[in-house]
C-alpha cells in the first residue's frame, strides 16, 4: 500500500469517527430536550389538576402524544 492510500484511509477514518460522534451527540441532545419537554407538560398538567395521558409512539424518533384531561 502506498503512502498516499494510507493517508486517504486515515483521513476517511477520522471523518467517519467524527461524523459518528456528531450523530451520537445530536441524538442524545434531542432525547434530553424531548424528556425535559415531556416532564414540563406533565408537571403543568398536574399543577392544573389534570389527568395525564401520554403515549410514546417511537423511542427512536421521540414521537409521542400528550393529552391533559381535566378531572
mmCIF file as gemmi writes it, N, C-alpha and C atoms, coordinates in Angstrom:
data_model
loop_
_atom_site.group_PDB
_atom_site.id
_atom_site.type_symbol
_atom_site.label_atom_id
_atom_site.label_alt_id
_atom_site.label_comp_id
_atom_site.label_asym_id
_atom_site.label_entity_id
_atom_site.label_seq_id
_atom_site.pdbx_PDB_ins_code
_atom_site.Cartn_x
_atom_site.Cartn_y
_atom_site.Cartn_z
_atom_site.occupancy
_atom_site.B_iso_or_equiv
_atom_site.pdbx_formal_charge
_atom_site.auth_seq_id
_atom_site.auth_asym_id
_atom_site.pdbx_PDB_model_num
ATOM 1 N N . UNK Axp A 1 ? 0.847 -1.173 0 1 0 ? 1 A 1
ATOM 2 C CA . UNK Axp A 1 ? 0 0 0 1 0 ? 1 A 1
ATOM 3 C C . UNK Axp A 1 ? 0.893 1.238 0 1 0 ? 1 A 1
ATOM 4 N N . UNK Axp A 2 ? 0.615 2.139 -0.848 1 0 ? 2 A 1
ATOM 5 C CA . UNK Axp A 2 ? 1.441 3.341 -0.929 1 0 ? 2 A 1
ATOM 6 C C . UNK Axp A 2 ? 1.081 4.312 0.199 1 0 ? 2 A 1
ATOM 7 N N . UNK Axp A 3 ? 1.95 5.291 0.404 1 0 ? 3 A 1
ATOM 8 C CA . UNK Axp A 3 ? 1.735 6.289 1.448 1 0 ? 3 A 1
ATOM 9 C C . UNK Axp A 3 ? 0.46 7.078 1.17 1 0 ? 3 A 1
ATOM 10 N N . UNK Axp A 4 ? 0.192 7.376 -0.103 1 0 ? 4 A 1
ATOM 11 C CA . UNK Axp A 4 ? -0.995 8.15 -0.472 1 0 ? 4 A 1
ATOM 12 C C . UNK Axp A 4 ? -2.272 7.428 -0.042 1 0 ? 4 A 1
ATOM 13 N N . UNK Axp A 5 ? -2.334 6.111 -0.262 1 0 ? 5 A 1
ATOM 14 C CA . UNK Axp A 5 ? -3.531 5.349 0.102 1 0 ? 5 A 1
ATOM 15 C C . UNK Axp A 5 ? -3.691 5.276 1.613 1 0 ? 5 A 1
ATOM 16 N N . UNK Axp A 6 ? -2.583 5.181 2.35 1 0 ? 6 A 1
ATOM 17 C CA . UNK Axp A 6 ? -2.652 5.144 3.808 1 0 ? 6 A 1
ATOM 18 C C . UNK Axp A 6 ? -3.185 6.465 4.357 1 0 ? 6 A 1
ATOM 19 N N . UNK Axp A 7 ? -2.744 7.568 3.778 1 0 ? 7 A 1
ATOM 20 C CA . UNK Axp A 7 ? -3.203 8.887 4.214 1 0 ? 7 A 1
ATOM 21 C C . UNK Axp A 7 ? -4.693 9.045 3.921 1 0 ? 7 A 1
ATOM 22 N N . UNK Axp A 8 ? -5.13 8.607 2.747 1 0 ? 8 A 1
ATOM 23 C CA . UNK Axp A 8 ? -6.553 8.695 2.406 1 0 ? 8 A 1
ATOM 24 C C . UNK Axp A 8 ? -7.402 7.847 3.344 1 0 ? 8 A 1
ATOM 25 N N . UNK Axp A 9 ? -6.902 6.657 3.679 1 0 ? 9 A 1
ATOM 26 C CA . UNK Axp A 9 ? -7.638 5.782 4.578 1 0 ? 9 A 1
ATOM 27 C C . UNK Axp A 9 ? -7.732 6.397 5.973 1 0 ? 9 A 1
ATOM 28 N N . UNK Axp A 10 ? -6.639 6.975 6.454 1 0 ? 10 A 1
ATOM 29 C CA . UNK Axp A 10 ? -6.646 7.627 7.761 1 0 ? 10 A 1
ATOM 30 C C . UNK Axp A 10 ? -7.615 8.814 7.774 1 0 ? 10 A 1
ATOM 31 N N . UNK Axp A 11 ? -7.582 9.61 6.725 1 0 ? 11 A 1
ATOM 32 C CA . UNK Axp A 11 ? -8.479 10.762 6.634 1 0 ? 11 A 1
ATOM 33 C C . UNK Axp A 11 ? -9.935 10.339 6.624 1 0 ? 11 A 1
ATOM 34 N N . UNK Axp A 12 ? -10.229 9.312 5.842 1 0 ? 12 A 1
ATOM 35 C CA . UNK Axp A 12 ? -11.604 8.808 5.78 1 0 ? 12 A 1
ATOM 36 C C . UNK Axp A 12 ? -12.038 8.271 7.137 1 0 ? 12 A 1
ATOM 37 N N . UNK Axp A 13 ? -11.142 7.57 7.821 1 0 ? 13 A 1
ATOM 38 C CA . UNK Axp A 13 ? -11.461 7.017 9.13 1 0 ? 13 A 1
ATOM 39 C C . UNK Axp A 13 ? -11.748 8.127 10.139 1 0 ? 13 A 1
ATOM 40 N N . UNK Axp A 14 ? -10.952 9.198 10.122 1 0 ? 14 A 1
ATOM 41 C CA . UNK Axp A 14 ? -11.182 10.326 11.025 1 0 ? 14 A 1
ATOM 42 C C . UNK Axp A 14 ? -12.518 11.006 10.736 1 0 ? 14 A 1
ATOM 43 N N . UNK Axp A 15 ? -12.825 11.187 9.475 1 0 ? 15 A 1
ATOM 44 C CA . UNK Axp A 15 ? -14.104 11.809 9.102 1 0 ? 15 A 1
ATOM 45 C C . UNK Axp A 15 ? -15.267 10.937 9.561 1 0 ? 15 A 1
ATOM 46 N N . UNK Axp A 16 ? -15.142 9.631 9.377 1 0 ? 16 A 1
ATOM 47 C CA . UNK Axp A 16 ? -16.189 8.702 9.794 1 0 ? 16 A 1
ATOM 48 C C . UNK Axp A 16 ? -16.385 8.74 11.31 1 0 ? 16 A 1
ATOM 49 N N . UNK Axp A 17 ? -15.291 8.732 12.061 1 0 ? 17 A 1
ATOM 50 C CA . UNK Axp A 17 ? -15.374 8.767 13.524 1 0 ? 17 A 1
ATOM 51 C C . UNK Axp A 17 ? -16.002 10.075 13.997 1 0 ? 17 A 1
ATOM 52 N N . UNK Axp A 18 ? -15.6 11.19 13.416 1 0 ? 18 A 1
ATOM 53 C CA . UNK Axp A 18 ? -16.166 12.486 13.811 1 0 ? 18 A 1
ATOM 54 C C . UNK Axp A 18 ? -17.658 12.562 13.467 1 0 ? 18 A 1
ATOM 55 N N . UNK Axp A 19 ? -18.046 12.031 12.32 1 0 ? 19 A 1
ATOM 56 C CA . UNK Axp A 19 ? -19.46 12.011 11.944 1 0 ? 19 A 1
ATOM 57 C C . UNK Axp A 19 ? -20.26 11.14 12.91 1 0 ? 19 A 1
ATOM 58 N N . UNK Axp A 20 ? -19.679 10.029 13.316 1 0 ? 20 A 1
ATOM 59 C CA . UNK Axp A 20 ? -20.339 9.137 14.264 1 0 ? 20 A 1
ATOM 60 C C . UNK Axp A 20 ? -20.542 9.829 15.613 1 0 ? 20 A 1
ATOM 61 N N . UNK Axp A 21 ? -19.519 10.525 16.089 1 0 ? 21 A 1
ATOM 62 C CA . UNK Axp A 21 ? -19.656 11.288 17.333 1 0 ? 21 A 1
ATOM 63 C C . UNK Axp A 21 ? -20.688 12.403 17.183 1 0 ? 21 A 1
ATOM 64 N N . UNK Axp A 22 ? -20.705 13.068 16.05 1 0 ? 22 A 1
ATOM 65 C CA . UNK Axp A 22 ? -21.673 14.14 15.818 1 0 ? 22 A 1
ATOM 66 C C . UNK Axp A 22 ? -23.104 13.635 15.842 1 0 ? 22 A 1
ATOM 67 N N . UNK Axp A 23 ? -23.353 12.544 15.156 1 0 ? 23 A 1
ATOM 68 C CA . UNK Axp A 23 ? -24.7 11.968 15.129 1 0 ? 23 A 1
ATOM 69 C C . UNK Axp A 23 ? -25.103 11.5 16.526 1 0 ? 23 A 1
ATOM 70 N N . UNK Axp A 24 ? -24.17 10.889 17.233 1 0 ? 24 A 1
ATOM 71 C CA . UNK Axp A 24 ? -24.446 10.44 18.599 1 0 ? 24 A 1
ATOM 72 C C . UNK Axp A 24 ? -24.781 11.624 19.506 1 0 ? 24 A 1
ATOM 73 N N . UNK Axp A 25 ? -24.023 12.701 19.397 1 0 ? 25 A 1
ATOM 74 C CA . UNK Axp A 25 ? -24.263 13.893 20.212 1 0 ? 25 A 1
ATOM 75 C C . UNK Axp A 25 ? -25.634 14.493 19.919 1 0 ? 25 A 1
ATOM 76 N N . UNK Axp A 26 ? -25.972 14.617 18.659 1 0 ? 26 A 1
ATOM 77 C CA . UNK Axp A 26 ? -27.265 15.194 18.272 1 0 ? 26 A 1
ATOM 78 C C . UNK Axp A 26 ? -28.414 14.314 18.763 1 0 ? 26 A 1
ATOM 79 N N . UNK Axp A 27 ? -28.253 12.997 18.654 1 0 ? 27 A 1
ATOM 80 C CA . UNK Axp A 27 ? -29.292 12.071 19.103 1 0 ? 27 A 1
ATOM 81 C C . UNK Axp A 27 ? -29.519 12.184 20.606 1 0 ? 27 A 1
ATOM 82 N N . UNK Axp A 28 ? -28.429 12.207 21.369 1 0 ? 28 A 1
ATOM 83 C CA . UNK Axp A 28 ? -28.561 12.314 22.825 1 0 ? 28 A 1
ATOM 84 C C . UNK Axp A 28 ? -29.116 13.674 23.245 1 0 ? 28 A 1
ATOM 85 N N . UNK Axp A 29 ? -28.725 14.731 22.565 1 0 ? 29 A 1
ATOM 86 C CA . UNK Axp A 29 ? -29.241 16.063 22.873 1 0 ? 29 A 1
ATOM 87 C C . UNK Axp A 29 ? -30.741 16.139 22.598 1 0 ? 29 A 1
ATOM 88 N N . UNK Axp A 30 ? -31.16 15.597 21.479 1 0 ? 30 A 1
ATOM 89 C CA . UNK Axp A 30 ? -32.58 15.589 21.127 1 0 ? 30 A 1
ATOM 90 C C . UNK Axp A 30 ? -33.377 14.799 22.161 1 0 ? 30 A 1
ATOM 91 N N . UNK Axp A 31 ? -32.861 13.669 22.573 1 0 ? 31 A 1
ATOM 92 C CA . UNK Axp A 31 ? -33.532 12.847 23.577 1 0 ? 31 A 1
ATOM 93 C C . UNK Axp A 31 ? -33.639 13.586 24.913 1 0 ? 31 A 1
ATOM 94 N N . UNK Axp A 32 ? -32.574 14.268 25.306 1 0 ? 32 A 1
ATOM 95 C CA . UNK Axp A 32 ? -32.563 15.014 26.568 1 0 ? 32 A 1
ATOM 96 C C . UNK Axp A 32 ? -33.634 16.105 26.573 1 0 ? 32 A 1
ATOM 97 N N . UNK Axp A 33 ? -33.672 16.911 25.511 1 0 ? 33 A 1
ATOM 98 C CA . UNK Axp A 33 ? -34.642 18.008 25.468 1 0 ? 33 A 1
ATOM 99 C C . UNK Axp A 33 ? -36.069 17.499 25.297 1 0 ? 33 A 1
ATOM 100 N N . UNK Axp A 34 ? -36.238 16.377 24.631 1 0 ? 34 A 1
ATOM 101 C CA . UNK Axp A 34 ? -37.561 15.79 24.499 1 0 ? 34 A 1
ATOM 102 C C . UNK Axp A 34 ? -38.069 15.323 25.864 1 0 ? 34 A 1
ATOM 103 N N . UNK Axp A 35 ? -37.191 14.723 26.658 1 0 ? 35 A 1
ATOM 104 C CA . UNK Axp A 35 ? -37.553 14.298 28.008 1 0 ? 35 A 1
ATOM 105 C C . UNK Axp A 35 ? -37.909 15.496 28.882 1 0 ? 35 A 1
ATOM 106 N N . UNK Axp A 36 ? -37.137 16.575 28.761 1 0 ? 36 A 1
ATOM 107 C CA . UNK Axp A 36 ? -37.438 17.79 29.525 1 0 ? 36 A 1
ATOM 108 C C . UNK Axp A 36 ? -38.811 18.342 29.133 1 0 ? 36 A 1
ATOM 109 N N . UNK Axp A 37 ? -39.119 18.337 27.838 1 0 ? 37 A 1
ATOM 110 C CA . UNK Axp A 37 ? -40.404 18.84 27.356 1 0 ? 37 A 1
ATOM 111 C C . UNK Axp A 37 ? -41.558 18.01 27.918 1 0 ? 37 A 1
ATOM 112 N N . UNK Axp A 38 ? -41.416 16.695 27.891 1 0 ? 38 A 1
ATOM 113 C CA . UNK Axp A 38 ? -42.464 15.82 28.42 1 0 ? 38 A 1
ATOM 114 C C . UNK Axp A 38 ? -42.655 16.064 29.915 1 0 ? 38 A 1
ATOM 115 N N . UNK Axp A 39 ? -41.555 16.204 30.648 1 0 ? 39 A 1
ATOM 116 C CA . UNK Axp A 39 ? -41.654 16.463 32.091 1 0 ? 39 A 1
ATOM 117 C C . UNK Axp A 39 ? -42.348 17.792 32.379 1 0 ? 39 A 1
ATOM 118 N N . UNK Axp A 40 ? -42.073 18.821 31.58 1 0 ? 40 A 1
ATOM 119 C CA . UNK Axp A 40 ? -42.753 20.109 31.76 1 0 ? 40 A 1
ATOM 120 C C . UNK Axp A 40 ? -44.249 19.998 31.47 1 0 ? 40 A 1
ATOM 121 N N . UNK Axp A 41 ? -44.602 19.247 30.437 1 0 ? 41 A 1
ATOM 122 C CA . UNK Axp A 41 ? -46.018 19.049 30.114 1 0 ? 41 A 1
ATOM 123 C C . UNK Axp A 41 ? -46.739 18.325 31.247 1 0 ? 41 A 1
ATOM 124 N N . UNK Axp A 42 ? -46.114 17.286 31.772 1 0 ? 42 A 1
ATOM 125 C CA . UNK Axp A 42 ? -46.724 16.512 32.855 1 0 ? 42 A 1
ATOM 126 C C . UNK Axp A 42 ? -46.872 17.373 34.112 1 0 ? 42 A 1
ATOM 127 N N . UNK Axp A 43 ? -45.823 18.106 34.454 1 0 ? 43 A 1
ATOM 128 C CA . UNK Axp A 43 ? -45.869 18.971 35.636 1 0 ? 43 A 1
ATOM 129 C C . UNK Axp A 43 ? -46.969 20.018 35.508 1 0 ? 43 A 1
ATOM 130 N N . UNK Axp A 44 ? -47.067 20.65 34.348 1 0 ? 44 A 1
ATOM 131 C CA . UNK Axp A 44 ? -48.104 21.653 34.122 1 0 ? 44 A 1
ATOM 132 C C . UNK Axp A 44 ? -49.497 21.068 34.21 1 0 ? 44 A 1
ATOM 133 N N . UNK Axp A 45 ? -49.65 19.858 33.725 1 0 ? 45 A 1
ATOM 134 C CA . UNK Axp A 45 ? -50.958 19.206 33.78 1 0 ? 45 A 1
ATOM 135 C C . UNK Axp A 45 ? -51.351 18.915 35.223 1 0 ? 45 A 1
ATOM 136 N N . UNK Axp A 46 ? -50.411 18.387 35.996 1 0 ? 46 A 1
ATOM 137 C CA . UNK Axp A 46 ? -50.711 18.096 37.405 1 0 ? 46 A 1
ATOM 138 C C . UNK Axp A 46 ? -50.963 19.372 38.206 1 0 ? 46 A 1
ATOM 139 N N . UNK Axp A 47 ? -50.273 20.449 37.893 1 0 ? 47 A 1
ATOM 140 C CA . UNK Axp A 47 ? -50.5 21.722 38.588 1 0 ? 47 A 1
ATOM 141 C C . UNK Axp A 47 ? -51.894 22.269 38.32 1 0 ? 47 A 1
ATOM 142 N N . UNK Axp A 48 ? -52.455 21.93 37.164 1 0 ? 48 A 1
ATOM 143 C CA . UNK Axp A 48 ? -53.813 22.358 36.818 1 0 ? 48 A 1
ATOM 144 C C . UNK Axp A 48 ? -54.848 21.285 37.153 1 0 ? 48 A 1
ATOM 145 N N . UNK Axp A 49 ? -54.474 20.354 38.012 1 0 ? 49 A 1
ATOM 146 C CA . UNK Axp A 49 ? -55.356 19.264 38.463 1 0 ? 49 A 1
ATOM 147 C C . UNK Axp A 49 ? -55.896 18.455 37.298 1 0 ? 49 A 1
ATOM 148 N N . UNK Axp A 50 ? -55.035 18.145 36.372 1 0 ? 50 A 1
ATOM 149 C CA . UNK Axp A 50 ? -55.438 17.361 35.219 1 0 ? 50 A 1
ATOM 150 C C . UNK Axp A 50 ? -54.983 15.915 35.319 1 0 ? 50 A 1
ATOM 151 N N . UNK Axp A 51 ? -55.477 15.127 34.384 1 0 ? 51 A 1
ATOM 152 C CA . UNK Axp A 51 ? -55.099 13.721 34.288 1 0 ? 51 A 1
ATOM 153 C C . UNK Axp A 51 ? -54.257 13.547 33.021 1 0 ? 51 A 1
ATOM 154 N N . UNK Axp A 52 ? -53.077 12.999 33.19 1 0 ? 52 A 1
ATOM 155 C CA . UNK Axp A 52 ? -52.125 12.884 32.083 1 0 ? 52 A 1
ATOM 156 C C . UNK Axp A 52 ? -52.4 11.63 31.268 1 0 ? 52 A 1
ATOM 157 N N . UNK Axp A 53 ? -52.42 11.807 29.952 1 0 ? 53 A 1
ATOM 158 C CA . UNK Axp A 53 ? -52.463 10.67 29.042 1 0 ? 53 A 1
ATOM 159 C C . UNK Axp A 53 ? -51.282 10.848 28.083 1 0 ? 53 A 1
ATOM 160 N N . UNK Axp A 54 ? -50.259 10.034 28.274 1 0 ? 54 A 1
ATOM 161 C CA . UNK Axp A 54 ? -49.039 10.119 27.474 1 0 ? 54 A 1
ATOM 162 C C . UNK Axp A 54 ? -48.819 8.794 26.771 1 0 ? 54 A 1
ATOM 163 N N . UNK Axp A 55 ? -48.64 8.857 25.474 1 0 ? 55 A 1
ATOM 164 C CA . UNK Axp A 55 ? -48.364 7.658 24.691 1 0 ? 55 A 1
ATOM 165 C C . UNK Axp A 55 ? -47.119 7.917 23.847 1 0 ? 55 A 1
ATOM 166 N N . UNK Axp A 56 ? -46.087 7.123 24.087 1 0 ? 56 A 1
ATOM 167 C CA . UNK Axp A 56 ? -44.85 7.246 23.319 1 0 ? 56 A 1
ATOM 168 C C . UNK Axp A 56 ? -44.943 6.277 22.149 1 0 ? 56 A 1
ATOM 169 N N . UNK Axp A 57 ? -44.915 6.818 20.937 1 0 ? 57 A 1
ATOM 170 C CA . UNK Axp A 57 ? -45.089 6.011 19.736 1 0 ? 57 A 1
ATOM 171 C C . UNK Axp A 57 ? -43.793 5.347 19.298 1 0 ? 57 A 1
ATOM 172 N N . UNK Axp A 58 ? -42.694 6.085 19.371 1 0 ? 58 A 1
ATOM 173 C CA . UNK Axp A 58 ? -41.425 5.561 18.875 1 0 ? 58 A 1
ATOM 174 C C . UNK Axp A 58 ? -40.288 6.201 19.663 1 0 ? 58 A 1
ATOM 175 N N . UNK Axp A 59 ? -39.511 5.38 20.36 1 0 ? 59 A 1
ATOM 176 C CA . UNK Axp A 59 ? -38.4 5.91 21.151 1 0 ? 59 A 1
ATOM 177 C C . UNK Axp A 59 ? -37.281 6.463 20.276 1 0 ? 59 A 1
ATOM 178 N N . UNK Axp A 60 ? -37.096 5.89 19.111 1 0 ? 60 A 1
ATOM 179 C CA . UNK Axp A 60 ? -36.014 6.328 18.236 1 0 ? 60 A 1
ATOM 180 C C . UNK Axp A 60 ? -36.268 7.724 17.678 1 0 ? 60 A 1
ATOM 181 N N . UNK Axp A 61 ? -37.492 7.979 17.244 1 0 ? 61 A 1
ATOM 182 C CA . UNK Axp A 61 ? -37.814 9.287 16.667 1 0 ? 61 A 1
ATOM 183 C C . UNK Axp A 61 ? -38.38 10.253 17.706 1 0 ? 61 A 1
ATOM 184 N N . UNK Axp A 62 ? -38.584 9.781 18.91 1 0 ? 62 A 1
ATOM 185 C CA . UNK Axp A 62 ? -39.112 10.593 20.017 1 0 ? 62 A 1
ATOM 186 C C . UNK Axp A 62 ? -40.502 11.148 19.72 1 0 ? 62 A 1
ATOM 187 N N . UNK Axp A 63 ? -41.297 10.399 19.013 1 0 ? 63 A 1
ATOM 188 C CA . UNK Axp A 63 ? -42.659 10.866 18.74 1 0 ? 63 A 1
ATOM 189 C C . UNK Axp A 63 ? -43.585 10.392 19.866 1 0 ? 63 A 1
ATOM 190 N N . UNK Axp A 64 ? -44.463 11.288 20.277 1 0 ? 64 A 1
ATOM 191 C CA . UNK Axp A 64 ? -45.374 10.972 21.368 1 0 ? 64 A 1
ATOM 192 C C . UNK Axp A 64 ? -46.664 11.758 21.21 1 0 ? 64 A 1
ATOM 193 N N . UNK Axp A 65 ? -47.683 11.295 21.929 1 0 ? 65 A 1
ATOM 194 C CA . UNK Axp A 65 ? -48.957 12.009 22.021 1 0 ? 65 A 1
ATOM 195 C C . UNK Axp A 65 ? -49.178 12.354 23.483 1 0 ? 65 A 1
ATOM 196 N N . UNK Axp A 66 ? -49.59 13.577 23.74 1 0 ? 66 A 1
ATOM 197 C CA . UNK Axp A 66 ? -49.833 14.028 25.11 1 0 ? 66 A 1
ATOM 198 C C . UNK Axp A 66 ? -51.207 14.655 25.183 1 0 ? 66 A 1
ATOM 199 N N . UNK Axp A 67 ? -51.909 14.31 26.25 1 0 ? 67 A 1
ATOM 200 C CA . UNK Axp A 67 ? -53.224 14.899 26.477 1 0 ? 67 A 1
ATOM 201 C C . UNK Axp A 67 ? -53.387 15.129 27.974 1 0 ? 67 A 1
ATOM 202 N N . UNK Axp A 68 ? -53.911 16.28 28.328 1 0 ? 68 A 1
ATOM 203 C CA . UNK Axp A 68 ? -54.183 16.611 29.726 1 0 ? 68 A 1
ATOM 204 C C . UNK Axp A 68 ? -55.691 16.775 29.866 1 0 ? 68 A 1
ATOM 205 N N . UNK Axp A 69 ? -56.318 15.777 30.471 1 0 ? 69 A 1
ATOM 206 C CA . UNK Axp A 69 ? -57.77 15.816 30.645 1 0 ? 69 A 1
ATOM 207 C C . UNK Axp A 69 ? -58.101 16.411 32.006 1 0 ? 69 A 1
ATOM 208 N N . UNK Axp A 70 ? -59.026 17.369 32.035 1 0 ? 70 A 1
ATOM 209 C CA . UNK Axp A 70 ? -59.441 17.922 33.332 1 0 ? 70 A 1
ATOM 210 C C . UNK Axp A 70 ? -60.208 16.868 34.127 1 0 ? 70 A 1
ATOM 211 N N . UNK Axp A 71 ? -60.013 16.891 35.438 1 0 ? 71 A 1
ATOM 212 C CA . UNK Axp A 71 ? -60.72 15.919 36.303 1 0 ? 71 A 1
ATOM 213 C C . UNK Axp A 71 ? -62.115 16.385 36.608 1 0 ? 71 A 1
